[in-house]
Amino acid sequence: MVKMNKHGFIEELVKQTGYSKDKCIIINDSLEDNFLFGKNNKMKTINALMNNLSIDQDEAERIYEITMSIIKKAIKDKISHPFKGND
């Protein structure tokens, strides 16, 4: 189960993207500055990733999909096990 706090999210980004921790912190900051859900917000987030990381659109979309996958898994885990990890 992915522990969904900032540190756990960044660690999971490092694993799934292969980027350094510093780059993943920039990714996290870009995500925090933009609301993730919704078509217009998706493009704003992708544009922010492109600008902040100096990457092309394909790579920004790949990162966006990875981040959404991490978030969806964490939400699913929390719904399936609402009291796990609340010690």
N, C-alpha and C positions, 0 to 999 in steps of 0.2 A: 504494500500500500504506500502510495506517495504521500508523505507528510506535507500538507499544503500550507506551508508558511513561506516567507520570502526565501529563506536559506534553502529549504527543501526544493522549492521550485527552481532556483538557480542551479542546484546540484543536478536535478533531473535534466535541465536544459544542457548542461555540460555533457552529460552522458549521451543525450539523444542528438545533439547537433555536432559534437566534436569540437566545439569552440572553447576558447579559454574562459576561465571564470570572469575575467574582466569584460570580455565581449558579452557574456551572458548577463552580466549586471546591466550593461547598456541596453540589451534586449528587454530585460525586466523593466527598466526605467521607461523605455519607449511604450511598453504595454500599459504601465501605470498611468501614463499621460493620456492614454486613449481608451475609450470604452470599447471593449472587444466585440460585442455582439451587434449585428446589423450590417447590411451590405455597405453602406456609406462609411461606417466606422471601420470596417475591414480594410477598405482602401486607404483610409487615413492612417491606420496602423501600419499597413504595408509601406506606405510612403515614408512614414517616420522611420521604419526600420531601414529602408533604402538610404535615407539621408544620414541617419545616425551611424550606420555601419559601413557606408559607402559600398553597397552591394547592389546587384541588379534585381529586377522585379521577380524573376524566377526564384532566386535564393530567398528573397524577403517573403514570398508566398510559402516556400518550404518551411521557413522558420515559423511563420504564422500558423500553419497547419500543425506543426509540432507543438506549439504552445497551446493551441486549442485542444489537442489530444491529451496533453498533460492535465489541463484544467478539467476536461470532461471526465477523465479517469478519476481524478480526485473527488469530483462531485458524486460520481457513481459510487465510489468507495464509501464516501460519507453517508450517502443514502442507504447503502446496503448494511453498513455497520456504524450507526449514528453515535454509539457510545464508545467505540474502540479508540484508544489513544487519548481519552479524556481524563486520565488519572492525574 
